[in-house]
Amino acid sequence: MKLINDDYKMKKEYDFTGGIRGRFYTPKKISTTIRLDDDILLYLKKIAGLKKIGYQTLLNSLLREYMQKGSI
């Protein structure tokens, strides 16, 4: 099946210097259960309350930052 405007040609090179990495990436959320010490959970909830975000969102962002640093 041939499209009407099927005359598109690929360029040899594209300039992505103004591009934004991960712009259309949306991570899939998976429900899980973890066990945290009570002082850690209280701290996360306190900081999340000050930042006006959910504590699970805060935990997720902290883990993502740690992961991106390659700190293991």
N, C-alpha and C positions, 0 to 999 in steps of 0.2 A: 504494500500500500504506500503510495508516494504522496507526501504532503504537498500542498499548493506552493508554499514558500520554502522549498527544500534546497535553497541555494546558499545556506549558511556555511561559511568557511572558518575553520579554526585559525587563529593567529599563531605565529611561531612563538611569541612570548607575551605574557600578560604582566601588568604592573599591579601588585597587591600591596604597595607601600602604605596606602590609605585604608587598607582593610582592617577589620576588627576581628581578632581571633575568638572563635567560639560564639559569635553573634547569634547564630541560629541553633545552638546546642541547648537542649533542655534535658537535664538529667532525669532519669526515671526514678521515682520514689518507690522504695520497697519497705514494707512494714516489717519490723523486727523487734525483738525484745532484748534489751541489754540490762545488766545489773551494774549500777553505779553506787559508790559510797555516798552516804547521805550528805556529807559535807560538800562533795563535788556537785551534787544535784542542787543543793541550796545555793551554792555559789553561782552556778549557771543560771538559775531562776532569778537571782538578785541582779546580775549583770544584764540579763535579757530584759528584765523589767525596766532598768534604767535606760536601756537602748530602745525600749518599746518594740521588741521583737520577741518571737517565741523562743523558749530555751532550746527546743530541738533545732530550730534554725541556727541559733548561735552555736550549738554543738557541731552541727553540720559544717558551718563555715570555719570553725576552729580546726576540725579534722581535715577539711579540704586544704587549708593553708599549710598545715603540718605536712600533708601529703605532697603538696607542690614544692615545698622546700626540700623534699627528699631527705628528711631528718632521721630516717631509720638507720 
